[in-house]
């Protein structure tokens, strides 16, 4: 069974440039490590709410481990709004 991951979070308004660079690094690393090309979206009328989407993940355990490593390597967590965290939702068809 394949899973789709939806990860959303709020970035700090003063750090949007650095957030974008870190998010791109994260997506590139995930593609390199898993072969899965993620996408980054920003919510309409709420530009500080971002979402990463990763589709057709067949090995969730390995994917989640690689994702944690990629988040740490990118430093993205340092650019989130104070008190904010990354939220992960996982769905299948």
PEMODA-V889484 format. One line per field, one symbol per residue. ss: DSSP state (a for helix, b for strand, c for the rest). A space follows every 50 residues. Layout:
ss = ???
This chain:
ss = ccbbbbbbbbbcaaaaaaaaaaaaaaaaaaaaaaccccbbbbbccbbbbb bbbbbbbccaaaaaaaaaaaaaaacaaaabccccccbbbbbcc
